[in-house]
Every structure is written in C-alpha cells, then in structure tokens.
Amino acid sequence: MIRRTFILPLLAAVPCLTAAARPNILFILADDLGYADVNSFASHLTGDDPADMFYETPNIDRLTKDGTAFSQAYVCPLCSPTRASVLTGINAARLGFTTATPHVVRSYASTGTTPPAGYLPHDAMFWGDDIDTPQALLNGSTLLALPTGRKDDGGRDATTFAEALDGYRRAFLGKWHLGGHGADGHQPSDQGFKELAWFDSGASPFFRWRGLWNRSANTNPAVMKGRHTWGNAGEPGGSDYLTDDLTDRADRFIRNHHEKSPDTPFLLYLCHFAVHEPLEAKPDDIRHFETKPAKGRNGHDNAAYAAMIRSLDQSVGRLMATLDDLQIASNTLVVFLSDNGGVSWTTMKGKKPVTSNKPLKGGKAMMYEGGIRVPLVVRWPAKVRAGVWCDEPVHCTDLFPTFVEASGGNPEETIQRLGLDGQSIMPLLAKDGNASVFHREQPFFWHYPFNVAPLDPDDKLPLTPHSAIRKGDMKLIYDWHGGL
C-alpha cells in the first residue's frame, strides 16, 4: 500500500558533549507486559499494596523509585508497530507498520512477486486471523521490513536512533521482528547495531531456542540473493533459559565495553521475548506461584506467566547491579518500556486470558487503554528526577529525540530534518528542567486495519479494523465497521 515516502539521511554527530559526558544508554523493552503486570504501576492506579499482589516485580519497582515513572505512556497495540515507532521516532501508521505477523506471512519480495500498483515489495501479500465470519469485508495491509534504503524498499530509508547516535558503541540483543522475517539487508546490523544475539520473529521458545535462531531458508534468487537469515543465537554457551541468557549476554557486553572502552559511551538495546507466549518458565518459579495465597487477585492467576514476569524482573535487577558494580550507574540512562498491553482477552476458539490489565480496559491488539498504555520508567541518577510520577501523556516515538537531547544533540533540528512525530521529554525528566515548557501540539494516533480474533470486551465479537486519536484529555476510537 502506498504511503508517504521518507528519504532519511544519517545524522551527523553533534559534538555538544564530550564522550565522557554523554550518558551510556541501556534500553530494555519487554514484550506483552501489561500496565498492571508491574506492581508499582498497578499500585499507582489502585492504591493496593504491592506486597499483597500475585506478581512479583521488586526490581522494576525499585527502578521506579530511583527514576521517573510515566502513568500515561503510550505505544502501539502490537509489537512490530511499536518497535518501528521506537526505532524511528515516526508513527507506525505513517511508516506502514500496522500489525505484527507470524513468520508464515509472505511478502511480495520474499516470494519474487511483483507487487500490484500501490504496494511495496515488503508489504504482506495477505494477513488475517482465523475468524469464521469476519465482520468487515476487507483487511488492510502492513509492511514487514523496516526500510534500509535498498532497491526493494522503494527508495525509502528510515533512520534509527542507533544510526543517529554517532560516537556510541551500539549493540542489539533479543527480539527484532522488523526484518521481513529474515529478509536480507533488513536486520539489526543494517540499522546501526552490532548484533549480539537476535531473532527476527514475534515469538521464541524459552528453552532449546538456539537451533531455531540459527536457521536459514532459501529465498527467491530473482529478488534476494543467498538465504534468509532468521537470527543468530550468539556465541556458544550461556544459560538454559532465554531470559537469563539474554541477561548474561547484556551483562557481558557492558562489562567488556567498560574494560576495553571506558571513555566511549555504549548504547545497548535489549529486547526481551518475555513475557510473550509460549508460557514457559523455570519449574521452581512456577511451583512458587502455584501455591501463593495471592493467586487470583485482580485476575492474576497464571503461575507460568507470573514466573516469566519474575525472570524478567530479575533481569532488570541484575543489570542495575552490573551498572552499580562498575560504578557507571550515575551516568547511564536506563529506559524500561513494554511494547503493548497484556493479553487479557478470549477468542471464539476458546483462548483464555493470560493476565488482566484492570482497571484499564482491554488489552493487546486493542485501542482501549489496556492495549496501548504501558509501564515506562526512565532512570539517570546524574540528570533525571528520582521518585517522581509524571502524569503527562507521552509516546514511544518520543524516545528517539530524547536520546538525541540526552547525548548532546539538538532534538528540534532532528525532528524537523527527519520528520519525526515524537518530541524530547527531557523537560519532564531533568532535575534542572522546567516541565511547564513541555507542550505537545500534535495528537497521538493509531491505526489497526484488520479483523482479528480477540473478542471486544463490550460486544464479545472479534475485533474489526479500527483507529484512534487522542488530543489532550479527549480520545476517540473509530471502528471502520461502523462503531464509535
């Protein structure tokens, strides 16, 4: 489908700060973690004591106390659109990323098919959930690969924050899901990152994943030379559980970097697969939650899911301890975010909720608050206010210009030159900042043009194509099948 074209040159370094003064950046992105899945955020909404809750998130809660937490942080309703928005600072709908797809979905490029008029090579040929009677007659389309300037991108090249932060040692670890399911030229190394270990898919096993990550598949030689590269499990060895293994590799990267290049700042973008399905956790942790007295509180009763949250939380705690151990915590900007709301819905085919986002309505794949409002915490002891809750609405596209400003660049110039939708939130964060100068002119908007299986919490029917807009305190959800 034709969308506005962006020709985006790489940013030159803006040497406003010395390398020693620029912060390290550790960006941790969780997968499918709902607002109420983090105890400090659930408590902020309900007033309940975290000690009485079923889930256990002491390390993320501590991060919240040590930094600034955002009570109204917005993302897209599904993972790939959020990841595209985060990396580029551009709303996913403008990029053409309207949904997330499993690896079986093919593009025109991957099949060697000439796209019809109005479509791009890396658009999906078709995507739709298995619904017996879709209410809307048509599904929309979605892009599968974030443009890198190749011929098969139709002249488009999306600049990422990794490419913008020149002078940083930039590394990627974990879930990618932006590369056309292994399409050549569209992986982390093509977007400014050193690849530590990664997989270009929406989900992964949490045990015995390495063979899958190292898989290759033949492609059509008329379109793509060689083979698809689905991922790389990284150097041999490591933990037997995926969340722990990614944490081990993140810890090793930070320590090795500090030892070899202490005067160069690092950027580590760690994208966990937790807590996305499959629901696989360490047996001892599952047993711990199966007998916990708080089981069932606020609709939280899945022991395997709770155990996965526990491992994710322990990952955050380990990496904060690493920064402390190396005495670099003070000048490290830490961001913790989830890519969409928790899976709180049922389907006609009997799928049950994994978690509950209450008191927020709805969940993943929905424009209700439970689908797009998520935990966001920013910690930077040298610069960012601690123990503060910020109620100003912010968006995942804001992170790109925020990183630019934190590293000494000019966010306004960057926004204008690259056509970003986000804006720097440093005025809301900085100890010496003035939050009153923060003003947002543009509304937030979302677009999800698909019939999908999750049942709407109101009419109990599968979701239909819908869009939403928020301006100030007003929000409109428009159902393209005919509802408001």
KEKOL-43039 format. One record per residue (C-alpha): x negated, y, z negated; residue number from 1. Coordinates in pm, 1 decimal. Layout:
N
        X        Y        Z romi
        X        Y        Z  NUM
...
//
This chain:
484
        X        Y        Z romi
      0.0      0.0      0.0    1
   -139.5    342.9     94.2    2
   -239.3    557.9   -198.2    3
   -424.4    881.2   -236.7    4
   -788.4    830.4   -138.6    5
  -1071.4    931.8   -370.0    6
  -1423.6    978.5   -238.5    7
  -1615.5    997.2   -561.3    8
  -1988.6   1076.7   -565.0    9
  -2204.4    963.1   -850.2   10
  -2256.5   1212.6  -1126.3   11
  -2598.5   1360.2  -1173.0   12
  -2739.4   1359.7  -1522.0   13
  -2665.4   1673.0  -1721.3   14
  -2967.7   1714.2  -1949.2   15
  -2796.1   1926.0  -2213.8   16
  -2912.0   1693.6  -2490.3   17
  -3241.6   1515.7  -2530.6   18
  -3235.2   1138.5  -2506.8   19
  -3288.4   1115.4  -2881.8   20
  -2990.5   1344.9  -2948.6   21
  -2746.3   1165.8  -2719.7   22
  -2549.6    900.3  -2906.1   23
  -2554.2    531.4  -2838.2   24
  -2207.6    419.9  -2727.3   25
  -2051.7     91.0  -2836.3   26
  -1708.4     46.7  -2679.6   27
  -1512.4   -258.1  -2799.1   28
  -1197.0   -341.8  -2603.2   29
   -960.5   -601.7  -2748.3   30
   -715.9   -797.6  -2533.0   31
   -340.2   -812.3  -2610.4   32
   -389.9   -681.3  -2965.5   33
    -71.0   -509.2  -3075.1   34
    -38.9   -194.7  -3285.0   35
     97.0   -385.9  -3584.2   36
   -165.9   -660.1  -3549.3   37
   -417.6   -431.5  -3724.2   38
   -327.3   -390.4  -4089.6   39
   -432.6    -27.0  -4125.3   40
   -216.2     68.6  -3826.8   41
     79.7   -138.2  -3945.5   42
     47.4     19.3  -4288.8   43
     34.7    368.3  -4138.6   44
    376.2    306.3  -3979.0   45
    549.2    106.1  -4250.3   46
    375.3    202.4  -4573.5   47
    324.4   -165.5  -4656.7   48
     14.2   -272.8  -4845.4   49
   -237.6   -446.0  -4612.6   50
   -309.3   -691.2  -4893.3   51
     44.6   -826.3  -4853.2   52
     19.6   -881.0  -4477.6   53
    -29.1  -1207.8  -4291.0   54
   -305.9  -1093.9  -4058.2   55
   -648.5  -1001.5  -4195.3   56
   -840.3   -709.6  -4041.9   57
  -1066.8   -571.0  -4317.6   58
  -1347.3   -466.8  -4082.5   59
  -1126.9   -277.2  -3837.8   60
   -952.6   -122.6  -4138.3   61
  -1291.9    -11.5  -4270.3   62
  -1375.1    133.2  -3929.1   63
  -1050.2    329.6  -3952.3   64
  -1157.6    474.8  -4287.8   65
  -1503.0    560.5  -4153.2   66
  -1376.4    732.8  -3837.9   67
  -1074.5    897.2  -3678.5   68
   -772.8    677.9  -3605.9   69
   -511.5    774.2  -3348.6   70
   -149.5    696.8  -3427.8   71
    -31.8    769.6  -3071.7   72
   -291.9    624.7  -2836.2   73
   -153.1    509.3  -2502.1   74
   -269.3    257.3  -2244.4   75
   -100.1     71.7  -1957.4   76
    139.2   -217.9  -2023.4   77
   -105.9   -474.9  -1880.5   78
   -479.4   -530.2  -1891.9   79
   -617.6   -465.9  -1540.5   80
   -442.9   -128.4  -1505.2   81
   -575.7    -22.3  -1845.3   82
   -927.4   -137.3  -1760.1   83
   -919.1     53.7  -1431.5   84
   -793.7    367.1  -1608.8   85
  -1054.1    341.8  -1883.8   86
  -1346.4    297.9  -1645.6   87
  -1248.7    573.0  -1401.4   88
  -1055.7    826.5  -1608.5   89
   -784.7    808.6  -1340.5   90
   -431.2    687.1  -1398.4   91
   -398.5    328.0  -1279.4   92
    -93.6    403.9  -1066.4   93
   -293.4    657.0   -864.3   94
   -569.5    400.8   -815.9   95
   -319.2    137.9   -703.9   96
   -371.9    -96.7  -1001.5   97
    -12.1   -159.9  -1102.5   98
    -36.7   -501.8  -1266.8   99
   -270.1   -782.7  -1371.3  100
   -278.5  -1104.0  -1170.0  101
   -395.8  -1463.8  -1221.8  102
   -680.8  -1599.0  -1011.2  103
   -446.3  -1779.3   -771.9  104
   -325.9  -1446.6   -628.5  105
   -494.5  -1380.4   -295.0  106
   -576.4  -1053.8   -124.0  107
   -596.4   -980.0    246.6  108
   -973.9   -956.5    206.9  109
  -1018.3  -1291.2     32.0  110
   -817.7  -1473.4    299.3  111
   -964.3  -1295.4    600.2  112
   -625.4  -1149.8    688.5  113
   -583.8   -808.3    846.0  114
   -363.1   -605.9    610.6  115
    -42.6   -463.4    755.9  116
     -8.7    -90.3    811.8  117
    -11.6     98.3    483.8  118
   -200.9   -169.6    289.0  119
   -565.5   -208.6    188.9  120
   -786.9   -519.6    220.4  121
   -798.2   -577.7   -156.3  122
   -424.3   -539.6   -207.9  123
   -248.6   -854.8   -326.5  124
    -67.9  -1038.3    -47.9  125
    212.2  -1123.7   -290.3  126
    266.0  -1133.3   -660.7  127
    578.0  -1214.2   -858.1  128
    670.2  -1404.9  -1172.2  129
    862.7  -1731.1  -1153.2  130
   1213.0  -1591.1  -1206.2  131
   1519.8  -1785.5  -1090.2  132
   1721.9  -1476.4   -998.6  133
   1522.8  -1152.8   -972.3  134
   1749.2   -851.0  -1025.1  135
   1553.2   -620.5   -795.9  136
   1519.0   -733.6   -435.1  137
   1155.9   -631.3   -390.3  138
    831.1   -632.3   -584.0  139
    569.2   -364.6   -538.5  140
    203.0   -419.8   -462.5  141
   -118.3   -396.8   -657.8  142
   -487.1   -355.3   -593.9  143
   -709.6   -642.8   -709.3  144
  -1058.2   -487.1   -687.4  145
  -1177.7   -151.5   -820.1  146
  -1326.2     31.3   -516.4  147
  -1705.1     48.4   -488.4  148
  -1740.3    219.5   -150.4  149
  -1767.3    -92.1     63.4  150
  -1610.8   -119.1    406.7  151
  -1336.7   -340.2    266.0  152
  -1242.7    -62.4     19.9  153
  -1109.0    155.6    298.2  154
  -1355.3    436.3    225.8  155
  -1271.0    458.6   -144.8  156
  -1529.7    461.5   -422.1  157
  -1427.8    500.1   -785.5  158
  -1695.4    644.7  -1012.6  159
  -1704.6    473.7  -1352.6  160
  -1818.0    619.3  -1682.4  161
  -2117.4    384.6  -1665.0  162
  -2228.0    545.2  -1339.1  163
  -2168.0    889.0  -1486.7  164
  -2380.1    835.9  -1797.7  165
  -2718.4    856.9  -1631.0  166
  -3012.7    805.4  -1863.6  167
  -2834.2    534.8  -2062.4  168
  -2915.1    165.8  -2064.0  169
  -2572.2     38.5  -1965.3  170
  -2451.4   -317.4  -2021.3  171
  -2126.8   -507.2  -1978.4  172
  -2012.9   -811.6  -2170.9  173
  -1692.4  -1014.4  -2151.4  174
  -1368.6   -981.0  -1956.2  175
  -1385.4   -790.9  -1624.6  176
  -1059.7   -862.3  -1430.9  177
  -1122.1   -576.8  -1186.2  178
  -1318.4   -754.9   -915.1  179
  -1062.0   -912.8   -685.2  180
  -1108.8  -1247.3   -862.0  181
  -1476.7  -1275.9   -777.6  182
  -1493.1  -1062.0   -463.1  183
  -1845.8   -981.3   -351.2  184
  -1952.0   -624.8   -430.3  185
  -1686.2   -555.1   -693.4  186
  -1834.1   -683.7  -1016.5  187
  -1989.6   -509.7  -1321.5  188
  -2330.9   -466.1  -1158.1  189
  -2158.5   -282.7   -870.8  190
  -2004.9    -35.7  -1116.1  191
  -2316.5     75.5  -1302.8  192
  -2364.1   -202.8  -1557.5  193
  -2626.5   -463.5  -1633.8  194
  -2434.6   -789.8  -1662.6  195
  -2498.2   -981.5  -1986.6  196
  -2216.5  -1236.1  -1956.7  197
  -1884.9  -1182.6  -1783.7  198
  -1583.0  -1344.4  -1621.8  199
  -1354.3  -1187.3  -1359.1  200
  -1025.1  -1330.9  -1475.7  201
   -734.7  -1245.9  -1701.8  202
   -793.6  -1527.3  -1949.6  203
  -1057.5  -1774.8  -2057.2  204
  -1083.1  -2085.1  -2272.5  205
  -1234.2  -2008.2  -2611.2  206
  -1409.7  -2344.3  -2625.2  207
  -1609.9  -2500.6  -2339.2  208
  -1583.2  -2195.2  -2112.8  209
  -1934.6  -2179.5  -1966.2  210
  -1880.9  -2410.7  -1669.5  211
  -1573.0  -2216.0  -1565.3  212
  -1753.7  -1881.3  -1588.6  213
  -2038.6  -2004.7  -1369.0  214
  -1804.1  -2129.5  -1097.2  215
  -1828.0  -2016.0   -734.8  216
  -1581.6  -2065.6   -450.0  217
  -1615.4  -2044.8    -73.5  218
  -1481.3  -1731.8     92.7  219
  -1386.9  -1645.8    446.9  220
  -1720.3  -1562.6    617.1  221
  -1547.9  -1323.0    857.3  222
  -1470.4  -1095.7    562.7  223
  -1708.8  -1179.7    279.3  224
  -2046.8  -1341.6    321.1  225
  -2152.0  -1619.6     89.4  226
  -1939.3  -1719.0   -206.9  227
  -1708.8  -1572.8   -464.8  228
  -1878.1  -1511.4   -797.0  229
  -1627.8  -1554.7  -1077.3  230
  -1870.7  -1470.4  -1354.1  231
  -2185.4  -1561.2  -1538.9  232
  -2194.0  -1722.5  -1880.8  233
  -2530.7  -1563.1  -1952.6  234
  -2844.3  -1713.3  -2095.8  235
  -2809.9  -2072.0  -2222.3  236
  -2730.8  -2133.0  -2584.2  237
  -2512.4  -1944.0  -2823.7  238
  -2204.5  -2016.5  -3030.2  239
  -1937.8  -2272.9  -2950.2  240
  -1652.9  -2021.0  -2989.0  241
  -1619.2  -1749.5  -2724.6  242
  -1552.3  -1453.2  -2954.8  243
  -1855.2  -1545.1  -3164.8  244
  -2070.6  -1599.8  -2857.2  245
  -1990.1  -1257.1  -2713.5  246
  -2067.3  -1106.2  -3053.0  247
  -2400.8  -1289.5  -3065.9  248
  -2492.0  -1150.3  -2724.1  249
  -2384.9   -798.2  -2819.2  250
  -2593.5   -816.8  -3135.2  251
  -2892.5   -945.6  -2938.9  252
  -2862.2   -669.7  -2678.1  253
  -2851.4   -395.6  -2941.7  254
  -3145.6   -536.7  -3136.7  255
  -3361.4   -595.4  -2827.6  256
  -3284.9   -250.0  -2696.4  257
  -3372.7    -88.4  -3027.4  258
  -3700.4   -277.8  -3041.5  259
  -3809.2   -203.9  -2684.1  260
  -3649.8    134.2  -2603.2  261
  -3557.1    313.9  -2926.1  262
  -3576.3    655.5  -2759.1  263
  -3326.7    567.0  -2484.9  264
  -2956.2    559.1  -2571.2  265
  -2755.4    248.5  -2489.1  266
  -2400.8    203.2  -2363.3  267
  -2251.3   -137.6  -2438.7  268
  -1900.8   -208.6  -2311.1  269
  -1783.2   -523.3  -2490.9  270
  -1453.9   -658.0  -2356.0  271
  -1331.9   -942.6  -2573.6  272
  -1091.8  -1205.2  -2441.0  273
   -940.5  -1219.3  -2789.7  274
   -657.4  -1225.2  -2863.1  275
   -523.3  -1317.4  -2517.2  276
   -387.9  -1666.6  -2466.5  277
   -473.5  -1953.3  -2474.8  278
   -419.8  -1955.1  -2850.2  279
   -742.1  -2126.4  -2951.8  280
   -914.4  -2061.2  -3281.4  281
  -1160.2  -2224.7  -3517.4  282
   -987.8  -2507.6  -3709.3  283
  -1090.0  -2385.5  -4055.1  284
   -941.7  -2044.3  -3984.8  285
   -616.1  -2196.0  -3859.5  286
   -584.2  -2401.6  -4178.5  287
   -641.7  -2087.1  -4384.9  288
   -341.9  -1912.8  -4228.2  289
   -111.2  -2214.6  -4212.0  290
    -73.5  -2209.6  -4589.7  291
    -94.4  -1834.9  -4651.3  292
    200.4  -1708.4  -4862.7  293
    249.7  -1400.4  -4642.4  294
    326.2  -1616.1  -4337.7  295
    634.9  -1480.4  -4161.9  296
    605.8  -1124.1  -4291.0  297
    702.2   -872.4  -4020.1  298
    748.6  -1157.5  -3774.4  299
    384.1  -1262.2  -3800.3  300
    370.1  -1638.1  -3844.0  301
    140.3  -1788.9  -3580.1  302
   -161.6  -1930.6  -3761.9  303
   -373.3  -1975.8  -3447.9  304
   -310.0  -1616.6  -3341.6  305
   -391.5  -1489.8  -3689.7  306
   -714.7  -1689.2  -3680.8  307
   -807.2  -1533.3  -3345.6  308
   -749.7  -1187.1  -3492.2  309
   -972.7  -1282.1  -3783.3  310
  -1258.5  -1375.2  -3546.8  311
  -1212.9  -1050.4  -3353.4  312
  -1222.6   -853.8  -3676.9  313
  -1535.0  -1038.0  -3790.0  314
  -1696.0   -945.4  -3458.5  315
  -1636.6   -577.7  -3532.8  316
  -1779.0   -621.2  -3881.8  317
  -2091.0   -797.8  -3757.4  318
  -2169.5   -527.5  -3503.5  319
  -2116.4   -248.9  -3756.6  320
  -2359.9   -433.6  -3983.5  321
  -2609.6   -453.1  -3696.1  322
  -2596.4    -76.3  -3649.6  323
  -2646.8    -29.0  -4022.9  324
  -2933.5   -276.2  -4034.5  325
  -3115.3    -94.2  -3753.3  326
  -3034.5    243.0  -3912.7  327
  -2873.6    370.8  -3593.0  328
  -2512.0    388.1  -3710.3  329
  -2522.6    763.0  -3768.7  330
  -2586.3    839.4  -3402.6  331
  -2378.1    562.7  -3246.1  332
  -2035.9    646.1  -3107.1  333
  -1811.8    344.3  -3167.6  334
  -1475.7    313.5  -2993.5  335
  -1227.4     36.1  -3070.1  336
   -921.6      2.9  -2844.8  337
   -672.0   -258.4  -2726.4  338
   -573.2   -289.1  -2360.9  339
   -195.8   -324.8  -2417.8  340
     59.2   -422.7  -2677.8  341
    104.6   -764.7  -2829.6  342
    300.2  -1049.4  -2667.8  343
    625.6  -1011.1  -2858.5  344
    879.7  -1140.3  -2607.9  345
   1065.3  -1450.4  -2497.6  346
   1141.2  -1571.0  -2143.5  347
   1426.0  -1762.7  -1980.5  348
   1196.1  -2064.7  -1961.2  349
   1150.1  -2086.5  -2336.5  350
    827.8  -1898.7  -2405.8  351
    830.9  -1776.1  -2765.1  352
    681.5  -1457.9  -2910.6  353
    320.5  -1476.0  -3022.4  354
    340.6  -1173.9  -3251.5  355
    563.9   -880.5  -3340.1  356
    493.7   -512.3  -3277.6  357
    766.1   -394.9  -3518.5  358
    860.4   -127.4  -3597.3  359
    757.4    -42.6  -3238.6  360
    999.1   -172.4  -2975.7  361
    898.8   -424.2  -2710.9  362
    554.6   -548.9  -2618.4  363
    310.1   -628.0  -2341.4  364
    442.1   -562.2  -1986.4  365
    697.3   -309.7  -2116.5  366
    711.3     70.8  -2116.6  367
    853.3     70.9  -2468.0  368
    614.5    187.7  -2739.1  369
    525.1   -167.8  -2836.2  370
    383.2   -228.9  -2489.0  371
    173.1     83.0  -2436.4  372
     90.8    224.1  -2782.4  373
   -213.6     57.4  -2934.1  374
   -483.5     90.1  -3200.8  375
   -760.7    339.1  -3121.3  376
  -1042.2    423.6  -3362.4  377
  -1345.9    641.8  -3295.3  378
  -1643.5    646.9  -3532.4  379
  -1959.2    856.7  -3500.9  380
  -2086.1    943.4  -3850.1  381
  -2308.8   1227.4  -3730.7  382
  -2029.3   1409.0  -3546.2  383
  -1679.8   1263.7  -3594.3  384
  -1448.4   1325.3  -3886.6  385
  -1401.1   1026.9  -4116.5  386
  -1086.5    900.6  -4285.3  387
   -858.8   1104.4  -4059.1  388
   -537.9   1004.9  -3883.2  389
   -474.7   1206.7  -3568.7  390
   -112.9   1221.4  -3450.5  391
   -191.2   1397.5  -3120.7  392
    -91.1   1173.2  -2825.8  393
   -398.1   1060.1  -2631.7  394
   -451.3    831.4  -2333.4  395
   -710.2    575.0  -2230.6  396
   -811.0    799.8  -1938.2  397
   -939.3   1046.7  -2199.8  398
  -1235.1    827.2  -2289.9  399
  -1438.1    893.3  -1971.6  400
  -1452.3   1274.6  -2018.9  401
  -1500.7   1224.3  -2393.0  402
  -1811.9   1015.4  -2327.9  403
  -1936.7   1284.0  -2089.0  404
  -1899.3   1556.2  -2352.5  405
  -2045.7   1342.2  -2631.7  406
  -2355.0   1277.6  -2419.0  407
  -2408.5   1646.9  -2348.6  408
  -2226.9   1683.9  -2017.6  409
  -1956.5   1924.5  -1908.1  410
  -1621.1   1743.2  -1921.2  411
  -1423.0   2014.4  -1743.0  412
  -1662.7   2020.8  -1449.3  413
  -1649.7   1642.0  -1433.5  414
  -1269.6   1638.6  -1443.1  415
  -1244.9   1890.1  -1160.8  416
  -1507.8   1728.4   -940.8  417
  -1384.4   1371.9   -976.8  418
  -1013.2   1440.1  -1007.5  419
   -981.4   1274.8  -1348.1  420
   -646.2   1253.7  -1523.6  421
   -793.6   1237.6  -1873.3  422
   -944.0   1510.7  -2086.0  423
  -1206.2   1509.1  -2357.8  424
  -1069.7   1450.5  -2706.5  425
  -1386.5   1574.2  -2876.7  426
  -1198.1   1879.0  -3016.3  427
   -978.5   1631.4  -3205.8  428
  -1277.9   1432.0  -3326.6  429
  -1567.3   1663.1  -3404.5  430
  -1640.8   1770.9  -3760.1  431
  -1717.7   2118.7  -3630.7  432
  -1441.3   2110.7  -3368.6  433
  -1119.5   2308.8  -3353.6  434
   -826.4   2076.7  -3291.7  435
   -599.2   2374.4  -3223.1  436
   -776.7   2439.4  -2891.7  437
   -675.5   2096.2  -2761.8  438
   -387.6   2141.0  -2519.2  439
   -256.0   1896.0  -2262.3  440
    -79.2   2031.6  -1956.8  441
    -23.0   1707.9  -1767.3  442
    228.7   1443.8  -1876.8  443
    147.0   1077.8  -1927.3  444
    298.4    847.5  -1665.3  445
    323.6    474.5  -1598.2  446
    441.8    265.8  -1301.7  447
    510.1   -108.8  -1302.5  448
    691.7   -209.7   -979.8  449
    753.6   -579.6  -1046.2  450
   1018.5   -826.8  -1154.8  451
    857.9  -1007.3  -1447.8  452
    962.2  -1291.0  -1675.8  453
    957.1  -1123.3  -2022.3  454
   1308.9  -1052.5  -2144.2  455
   1404.0   -693.1  -2213.2  456
   1481.7   -655.2  -2586.3  457
   1811.4   -480.0  -2502.5  458
   1984.8   -676.7  -2226.2  459
   1787.4  -1003.0  -2268.4  460
   1725.1  -1023.1  -1892.4  461
   1389.7  -1041.9  -1710.1  462
   1225.7   -704.0  -1664.9  463
   1276.2   -519.1  -1338.3  464
   1049.1   -260.2  -1170.9  465
   1026.3     42.2  -1397.3  466
    833.8    363.3  -1455.3  467
    795.4    602.9  -1746.3  468
    683.2    956.1  -1820.7  469
    605.4   1133.4  -2147.3  470
    575.4   1510.1  -2182.6  471
    531.1   1644.2  -2533.7  472
    770.4   1455.0  -2760.4  473
   1003.9   1356.6  -2475.6  474
    979.7   1023.3  -2295.2  475
   1184.4    884.7  -2006.3  476
   1187.7    521.4  -1891.3  477
   1340.1    472.1  -1546.1  478
   1448.5    127.9  -1429.4  479
   1431.2    107.7  -1049.5  480
   1716.5   -143.6  -1060.4  481
   1939.6    137.2  -1185.7  482
   1890.0    197.3  -1557.9  483
   1761.4    478.5  -1778.8  484
//
